[in-house]
Amino acid sequence: MSEAPVKPTHATPPAPAGEQGLSISAVERDTGLTKDTLRVWERRYGFPRPLRDAQGERVYPGDQVGRLRLLRRLLVLGHRPGRVVGLPREQLEQILARHAPSGVACAPGAEAPLQRLLALLRAHDPAALQRELLQAQMRLGLQRFVVELVAPLSTEVGAAWMRGELEVFEEHQFSEILQRVMRGAIAAIPAAGADAPGRPRVLLTTIVHEPHGLGLLMAEAMLALEACHCVSLGVQTPLDDIVLAARAHRADVLALSFSPQPAQAQVLDALRALRAALPPQMEIWAGGSSPALERAPAGVLVLRALPGLAPQVAAWRAAHAQG
């Protein structure tokens, strides 16, 4: 369905004397929305509704800038402008609240380390943040590091971004540092031969609509600790390529991660297509926080929590035991 333009019904008023606001360039820097986007929205949807300064230039009041920040976050989450730009602030906040990651319980005593790591992220000290994460990984061991620290920390970073307490670049920096630490830890796990008995071959990836890879990386770490042979394609792999890779690597298991970002129909359609295209003996394991997983099709195993991977690997080994 096409998005019908919403025409402004009045001329842009001048800014009252003493009115504080931001120029269009400042709004672009503040929100990440381009000048062209702001102008198109103004013309098509009637929002934003900037005032004019003495020189006739656009001036955006603070309440409109705050609403634009919320809209930017919804766009990143996959919402279409025509569905959200005209909504009041209260409704935008309600939509964002539905996207907020579900809580992951912290281990006793973990709250203080989480807050210290978040403070380092906000202080823009990547070297210190990476050092703290490396020390925590060595102190806890990889399994406890993933379950007790990385999972709740990732949830809290996502929630802080949703609340507007972190910028997009800060979330990206966090992901980059954490991936660097975890990749090093995974590489250090002693590996048996790829064809060793009882060692399932697991292909890990996400569909094209899923750009988030930390959940996938956490799953890879847990599977590597269970002596699985892991092959990761990273994120956003087309379905046809997933099928080709699964066959090329003779995968026993296809592991997929889903955040709430992809539309539920996209998740379910992808799972149905993959289940139909892959041989029935190749298992599909899906995890993450997407609500679509509650309606996963037959033949797809849903694993909601990382600790559930170890018993599932054990069950796979028992089902494929020789003799």
KEROMAR-374884 format. One line per 4 residues: number of its first residue (from 0); their letters; for each residue x negated, y negated, z negated of C-alpha. Coordinates in pm, 1 decimal. Example, Ala and Ser with C-alpha at 12.3 -4.5 7.8 and 13.67 -1.06 7.14 Angstrom:
REM KEROMAR-374884
0	as	-1230.0:450.0:-780.0 | -1367.0:106.0:-714.0
REM end
This chain:
REM KEROMAR-374884
0	msea	0.0:0.0:0.0 | -138.4:-340.1:94.8 | -200.3:-601.4:-169.6 | 36.0:-895.6:-116.8
4	pvkp	-134.3:-1233.3:-165.1 | -11.0:-1445.8:-452.4 | -10.1:-1809.1:-349.4 | -81.0:-2084.8:-604.6
8	that	227.1:-2297.0:-651.8 | 62.1:-2622.1:-759.0 | -235.1:-2839.3:-682.4 | -551.1:-2798.0:-886.4
12	ppap	-536.2:-3053.3:-1170.4 | -828.6:-3269.9:-1275.9 | -1012.4:-3173.9:-1591.3 | -890.7:-3370.9:-1896.5
16	ageq	-1138.4:-3608.9:-2049.5 | -1379.2:-3417.1:-2271.9 | -1273.6:-3078.2:-2131.8 | -1563.7:-2833.1:-2151.2
20	glsi	-1603.3:-2579.3:-1873.2 | -1849.6:-2404.7:-1646.0 | -1934.7:-2478.8:-1286.2 | -1876.2:-2210.2:-1025.0
24	save	-2251.7:-2135.8:-1019.7 | -2255.3:-2091.2:-1397.6 | -1950.9:-1862.2:-1382.4 | -2124.4:-1653.1:-1116.0
28	rdtg	-2429.3:-1611.5:-1341.6 | -2215.4:-1546.2:-1650.4 | -1974.4:-1289.7:-1506.5 | -2156.2:-1135.7:-1210.8
32	ltkd	-1862.7:-1230.3:-984.1 | -1979.8:-1406.4:-669.7 | -1864.2:-1752.9:-569.6 | -1691.1:-1605.0:-267.1
36	tlrv	-1501.4:-1359.7:-488.1 | -1388.1:-1639.8:-719.2 | -1263.7:-1847.5:-427.4 | -1085.9:-1551.5:-263.6
40	werr	-910.5:-1459.9:-589.6 | -806.1:-1821.1:-640.6 | -652.8:-1831.8:-293.6 | -505.4:-1480.1:-285.4
44	ygfp	-392.3:-1416.8:-642.2 | -365.1:-1763.5:-798.0 | -635.1:-1685.3:-1053.4 | -872.9:-1822.2:-1162.3
48	rplr	-722.3:-2172.1:-1168.4 | -1020.8:-2403.2:-1208.5 | -987.8:-2767.8:-1295.3 | -1177.1:-3041.4:-1109.1
52	daqg	-1444.4:-3271.9:-1247.4 | -1494.1:-3635.5:-1152.9 | -1679.6:-3530.3:-837.2 | -1401.9:-3291.5:-733.3
56	ervy	-1606.4:-2979.6:-815.0 | -1448.5:-2673.4:-974.0 | -1468.3:-2649.1:-1354.3 | -1367.8:-2321.1:-1523.0
60	pgdq	-1232.1:-2347.8:-1880.9 | -1364.3:-2103.9:-2139.8 | -1043.9:-1899.5:-2162.9 | -1055.3:-1832.1:-1787.9
64	vgrl	-1422.9:-1735.1:-1804.0 | -1344.4:-1484.9:-2080.1 | -1068.7:-1332.9:-1869.3 | -1305.6:-1314.7:-1570.4
68	rllr	-1555.4:-1118.3:-1782.4 | -1282.8:-863.1:-1859.0 | -1194.5:-839.0:-1491.4 | -1557.9:-778.8:-1399.6
72	rllv	-1571.4:-485.5:-1641.1 | -1253.5:-337.6:-1494.6 | -1395.9:-364.3:-1142.8 | -1705.4:-173.2:-1255.5
76	lghr	-1470.3:93.4:-1391.4 | -1308.7:129.9:-1050.1 | -993.2:-82.5:-1076.1 | -874.2:-266.1:-766.0
80	pgrv	-854.1:-647.3:-784.2 | -496.6:-655.4:-655.2 | -383.6:-445.3:-951.5 | -553.3:-637.3:-1232.2
84	vglp	-644.3:-996.5:-1138.0 | -295.7:-1131.4:-1206.8 | -256.1:-958.7:-1544.4 | -267.7:-1155.6:-1872.6
88	reql	-570.0:-1118.6:-2100.0 | -384.1:-903.7:-2353.7 | -296.9:-647.2:-2087.9 | -653.2:-643.6:-1953.2
92	eqil	-781.0:-570.6:-2304.4 | -531.6:-285.9:-2339.9 | -652.6:-129.7:-2013.4 | -1015.6:-158.0:-2125.0
96	arha	-926.8:-0.8:-2459.0 | -795.2:305.8:-2275.3 | -1134.4:340.3:-2105.8 | -1327.7:318.1:-2432.6
100	psgv	-1529.2:637.1:-2491.0 | -1393.2:869.1:-2754.2 | -1598.8:874.6:-3068.3 | -1874.3:1125.8:-3128.5
104	acap	-1934.2:1197.6:-3491.1 | -2275.5:1098.0:-3619.0 | -2481.9:1334.9:-3826.5 | -2524.5:1231.9:-4190.9
108	gaea	-2775.3:947.9:-4210.2 | -2767.0:881.1:-3835.0 | -2575.5:552.6:-3850.7 | -2878.4:344.0:-3951.3
112	plqr	-3102.1:480.9:-3669.8 | -2824.3:415.3:-3419.4 | -2792.4:54.5:-3527.5 | -3171.3:9.9:-3517.3
116	llal	-3185.5:141.8:-3161.9 | -2897.5:-83.0:-3056.1 | -3074.4:-380.3:-3213.3 | -3386.7:-303.8:-3007.3
120	lrah	-3172.9:-286.8:-2692.7 | -3013.2:-623.1:-2770.1 | -3355.8:-769.6:-2851.3 | -3475.3:-672.4:-2500.2
124	dpaa	-3770.1:-477.1:-2634.2 | -3783.9:-173.3:-2401.8 | -4128.0:-58.9:-2520.6 | -4012.4:-40.6:-2882.1
128	lqre	-3686.6:128.3:-2783.6 | -3867.6:396.0:-2584.3 | -4118.0:448.7:-2867.5 | -3836.9:494.5:-3123.4
132	llqa	-3656.9:742.3:-2897.1 | -3975.2:943.1:-2835.6 | -4047.7:959.7:-3207.4 | -3691.4:1069.5:-3280.5
136	qmrl	-3713.2:1341.1:-3014.9 | -4036.7:1477.3:-3160.9 | -3904.9:1457.6:-3515.3 | -3565.5:1620.5:-3449.8
140	glqr	-3646.9:1857.9:-3166.5 | -3465.0:1835.4:-2835.6 | -3139.6:2007.2:-2934.1 | -3077.4:1796.2:-3244.9
144	fvve	-3200.2:1486.7:-3058.7 | -2933.6:1536.7:-2790.9 | -2644.7:1635.5:-3018.0 | -2710.9:1417.9:-3321.2
148	lvap	-2859.9:1105.1:-3166.0 | -2829.6:1075.4:-2787.2 | -2460.9:1170.7:-2763.1 | -2335.3:928.8:-3031.5
152	lste	-2578.1:658.5:-2917.6 | -2453.7:682.6:-2557.4 | -2095.5:662.5:-2680.2 | -2172.0:355.1:-2888.5
156	vgaa	-2353.6:182.6:-2601.1 | -2052.3:245.1:-2377.8 | -1813.3:115.2:-2641.9 | -2027.9:-195.5:-2700.1
160	wmrg	-2023.3:-266.3:-2327.0 | -1645.2:-228.2:-2322.5 | -1617.4:-478.5:-2609.5 | -1833.3:-726.6:-2419.9
164	elev	-2121.8:-696.5:-2666.0 | -2368.1:-566.4:-2403.7 | -2429.9:-682.6:-2049.7 | -2445.0:-451.6:-1749.5
168	feeh	-2823.7:-494.0:-1721.7 | -2864.2:-390.9:-2086.4 | -2662.0:-73.9:-2033.5 | -2865.8:4.4:-1721.9
172	qfse	-3191.6:-49.7:-1910.6 | -3074.6:181.4:-2188.1 | -2989.3:453.3:-1935.0 | -3324.5:420.1:-1759.8
176	ilqr	-3525.9:444.7:-2082.1 | -3323.6:735.9:-2217.2 | -3351.2:927.4:-1890.2 | -3729.1:877.1:-1894.0
180	vmrg	-3754.5:1016.6:-2247.1 | -3526.9:1312.3:-2181.4 | -3687.5:1402.2:-1848.4 | -4022.8:1425.9:-2025.2
184	aiaa	-3875.9:1645.2:-2298.2 | -3706.8:1878.4:-2049.0 | -4026.8:1911.6:-1846.2 | -4211.2:2022.6:-2160.2
188	ipaa	-3982.3:2324.0:-2217.4 | -4169.2:2645.3:-2127.0 | -4005.3:2796.2:-1819.3 | -3966.6:3161.4:-1731.2
192	gada	-3947.2:3272.5:-1369.5 | -3640.1:3155.4:-1180.8 | -3534.6:3515.8:-1118.2 | -3603.2:3645.4:-1469.4
196	pgrp	-3329.6:3884.7:-1587.2 | -3048.8:3716.9:-1777.6 | -3152.1:3371.1:-1662.4 | -2854.7:3200.8:-1494.9
200	rvll	-2927.2:2959.8:-1211.0 | -2734.9:2638.3:-1281.1 | -2682.4:2360.5:-1028.2 | -2599.2:2024.9:-1189.4
204	ttiv	-2451.5:1716.3:-1023.3 | -2156.2:1474.7:-1011.5 | -1906.9:1396.1:-735.2 | -1936.7:1082.0:-521.0
208	heph	-1694.7:888.2:-740.6 | -1900.2:953.7:-1056.8 | -2207.6:729.4:-1096.5 | -2282.9:813.4:-1460.0
212	glgl	-2560.1:1066.9:-1513.2 | -2641.7:1071.2:-1886.1 | -2384.3:1340.3:-1961.0 | -2534.4:1551.3:-1685.3
216	lmae	-2883.0:1501.4:-1824.6 | -2774.2:1597.4:-2176.1 | -2617.7:1914.9:-2038.1 | -2937.3:1994.6:-1848.1
220	amla	-3140.2:1960.7:-2168.7 | -2909.8:2197.1:-2358.5 | -2911.0:2451.0:-2073.4 | -3288.8:2436.0:-2036.7
224	leac	-3319.3:2516.8:-2407.3 | -3108.7:2827.9:-2338.1 | -3365.9:2936.9:-2073.1 | -3137.0:2861.4:-1779.2
228	hcvs	-3296.3:2783.6:-1444.6 | -3165.8:2430.1:-1383.6 | -3156.3:2247.5:-1051.5 | -3026.2:1890.0:-1073.4
232	lgvq	-2908.6:1696.4:-768.3 | -2850.2:1380.9:-971.2 | -2529.9:1185.6:-929.4 | -2275.8:1117.3:-654.6
236	tpld	-2328.8:1417.5:-428.2 | -2071.6:1468.7:-147.2 | -1863.4:1783.1:-185.9 | -1995.0:1945.6:132.2
240	divl	-2351.4:1895.7:10.2 | -2267.5:2041.6:-330.2 | -2141.4:2355.2:-157.4 | -2449.8:2375.9:66.1
244	aara	-2685.4:2326.8:-230.4 | -2504.3:2584.5:-443.6 | -2548.4:2841.7:-169.0 | -2907.4:2741.8:-87.2
248	hrad	-3013.3:2774.4:-451.0 | -2804.9:3089.8:-505.7 | -2644.4:2924.2:-805.4 | -2465.7:3134.2:-1062.2
252	vlal	-2305.3:2826.5:-1217.0 | -2211.2:2481.8:-1087.1 | -2212.0:2231.0:-1375.0 | -2029.7:1899.8:-1323.8
256	sfsp	-1998.4:1595.9:-1550.8 | -1705.2:1351.9:-1548.4 | -1664.3:1017.4:-1724.8 | -1329.4:832.5:-1731.6
260	qpaq	-1438.4:618.6:-1433.8 | -1317.9:835.6:-1140.9 | -942.7:845.2:-1084.7 | -786.8:1161.8:-1223.1
264	aqvl	-666.1:1259.2:-875.1 | -1024.7:1234.3:-747.3 | -1148.6:1464.7:-1023.3 | -876.3:1723.4:-972.4
268	dalr	-899.5:1717.8:-592.8 | -1277.5:1768.7:-612.0 | -1247.6:2059.3:-854.9 | -983.5:2229.9:-640.1
272	alra	-1188.1:2183.0:-323.6 | -1506.5:2317.0:-482.9 | -1329.8:2615.8:-637.2 | -1181.1:2703.5:-298.1
276	alpp	-1512.7:2659.2:-112.4 | -1742.7:2851.1:-349.7 | -1747.7:3227.8:-397.8 | -1534.0:3345.2:-690.5
280	qmei	-1832.8:3492.9:-874.6 | -1996.4:3148.1:-889.0 | -1868.6:2985.4:-1207.6 | -1776.2:2616.6:-1229.0
284	wagg	-1831.2:2445.7:-1563.7 | -1694.1:2094.1:-1608.8 | -1756.5:1863.7:-1902.2 | -1727.2:1502.9:-2005.7
288	sspa	-1461.4:1260.7:-2124.2 | -1234.7:1241.1:-1818.7 | -871.1:1300.2:-1922.5 | -822.4:1484.7:-1592.6
292	lera	-1010.9:1782.7:-1735.8 | -708.3:1864.5:-1948.8 | -541.8:1970.5:-1621.5 | -838.4:2143.6:-1461.4
296	pagv	-740.0:2402.0:-1199.7 | -767.7:2775.5:-1253.8 | -1120.3:2904.1:-1214.7 | -1282.6:2598.8:-1374.1
300	lvlr	-1418.4:2630.5:-1726.9 | -1390.0:2306.4:-1927.6 | -1654.4:2248.0:-2195.4 | -1574.6:1938.7:-2399.7
304	alpg	-1869.8:1946.1:-2639.8 | -2240.3:1997.8:-2574.1 | -2280.9:2263.0:-2848.5 | -2032.3:2476.8:-2653.2
308	lapq	-2289.5:2536.2:-2379.7 | -2503.7:2780.5:-2580.3 | -2222.1:3031.3:-2652.4 | -2104.6:3003.9:-2292.8
312	vaaw	-2452.2:3092.9:-2165.9 | -2451.3:3387.0:-2406.6 | -2112.8:3495.4:-2270.0 | -2245.5:3473.2:-1914.6
316	raah	-2543.5:3691.1:-2009.0 | -2319.4:3947.6:-2175.1 | -2095.9:3963.8:-1866.7 | -2395.7:4005.2:-1636.0
320	aqg	-2603.4:4240.7:-1850.4 | -2769.4:4520.6:-1654.4 | -2659.1:4871.2:-1722.8
REM end
